[in-house]
Amino acid sequence: MICSVLAINYIKRISNYKEKVNNIIIQEVNLDNKKDGKYIGEFDADVISAKVEVEIKDKKISNINLIEHKTDRGATAEVIPQKVVDSQTLKVDVISGATNSSKVILKAIENALTK
């Protein structure tokens, strides 16, 4: 009986995670009106989550610190913040084999920039 309940909860959790990740849309953010400073953003897709600190200087992204990244197999996506800094856009290629983590990290960055 306990195993059945755990299995049902696990299946619901995975279904919820897949739906959240599939519905992620990354929007470009205009930095023209963004003041210099550090901004915290998060995104939680249950199985995968990310928390970032984005630093803005002179209307540019000068640094992104990945504070927290909860993942099972998506550690290779942890290069996404540097790709964003280098390209100055959220429209970067996701990491093959870590697509979901890439999307979650990008959404956390977007959330920091839209506060």
Protein Blocks (a to p, Z undefined) as FASTA:
>chain_A
ZZmmmmmmmmmmmmmmmmmmmmpccddddfklpccddddddddehjaccddddddeehia
fbdcdfbacdfklmmmmmmmmmmmmnopabbcddehilmmmmmmmmmmmmmmmZZ
